């Protein structure tokens, strides 16, 4: 499956940091941190995303470099894209969407 980035329009979403940034690990046992194609360490931020109808979802977003944001802060992701992924585990197909952003700005700076 070819991965094509799908731009995410965050203009009508309210987004807050649910969990502070942490390094993405390749291997939990060794503590090896995942790196992007340019060799930079990748970080993962868990966001609480709410739409206009009040529906909420937790979303994990990868980024680099480490964002200077904290849990509870309202943010706007910059350059957020989604990638559809698919794998087969124990003969069963699984799929989902992974998200990446170039960075985050405080939501109040945007208003």
C-alpha positions in Angstrom: 0.0 0.0 0.0 1.4 3.4 -1.0 1.3 6.0 1.8 0.0 9.4 0.6 -0.2 12.2 3.2 -3.8 13.4 3.7 -3.9 17.1 5.0 -6.0 17.5 8.1 -8.1 20.8 8.3 -7.9 21.7 12.0 -9.7 25.1 11.6 -13.0 23.9 13.2 -11.5 21.7 15.8 -10.7 22.5 19.5 -7.5 20.7 20.3 -5.8 20.3 23.7 -2.8 18.4 24.9 -3.9 15.3 26.8 -0.5 14.0 27.5 2.9 15.8 27.4 5.3 14.9 24.6 7.4 11.9 24.9 10.0 10.2 22.7 8.6 7.5 20.3 10.4 4.3 21.0 11.5 1.7 18.4 12.1 -0.8 21.2 10.8 -0.4 24.7 13.3 -2.9 26.1 16.4 -1.0 24.8 14.9 2.5 25.0 15.9 3.2 21.4 14.2 6.3 20.1 12.6 6.4 16.7 14.2 8.7 14.1 12.7 10.3 11.0 14.3 9.9 7.5 16.5 12.9 8.3 17.8 11.3 11.5 15.9 13.5 14.0 14.4 12.0 17.1 10.6 11.6 16.9 8.2 12.6 19.6 4.6 11.6 20.3 1.9 13.9 21.6 -1.5 12.7 22.7 -4.2 15.2 21.8 -7.9 15.5 22.8 -9.7 16.6 19.6 -13.2 18.0 19.8 -15.3 18.8 16.7 -18.2 21.3 16.3 -20.8 18.7 17.5 -18.9 18.0 20.7 -17.6 14.6 19.6 -14.2 13.9 21.2 -11.4 11.6 20.3 -7.9 11.0 21.6 -5.3 11.2 18.8 -1.6 10.5 18.9 0.5 12.8 16.7 4.2 12.3 15.8 6.5 15.3 15.5 10.0 16.5 15.5 11.7 18.3 17.2 10.4 17.9 20.7 7.5 20.4 21.1 7.5 22.8 24.0 3.9 22.2 25.1 2.3 20.9 28.2 -0.7 18.8 29.2 -3.9 20.8 29.3 -2.7 23.5 26.9 -4.9 24.3 23.9 -2.9 24.0 20.7 -3.1 24.2 16.9 -1.1 21.6 15.0 0.9 23.0 12.1 1.0 21.0 8.9 -0.9 18.1 10.3 -1.4 15.1 7.9 -2.8 11.6 8.2 -1.4 8.4 6.7 -3.5 5.3 6.3 -1.8 2.1 7.4 -2.7 -1.6 7.1 -1.1 -4.7 8.5 -2.1 -8.4 8.9 -1.8 -9.9 12.4 -2.6 -13.6 12.9 -4.3 -13.7 9.5 -6.6 -10.7 10.4 -6.2 -7.4 8.5 -6.0 -4.3 10.7 -5.8 -0.7 9.5 -5.8 2.8 11.0 -4.6 6.3 10.5 -1.4 7.7 11.9 -0.9 11.4 12.3 2.1 13.7 12.0 2.5 17.5 12.4 5.4 19.8 11.8 4.8 21.5 15.1 2.3 23.1 17.4 1.4 26.7 18.3 -0.7 27.9 21.2 -4.4 28.1 20.1 -4.7 31.6 21.7 -2.0 32.9 19.3 -4.2 32.0 16.4 -7.3 33.8 17.5 
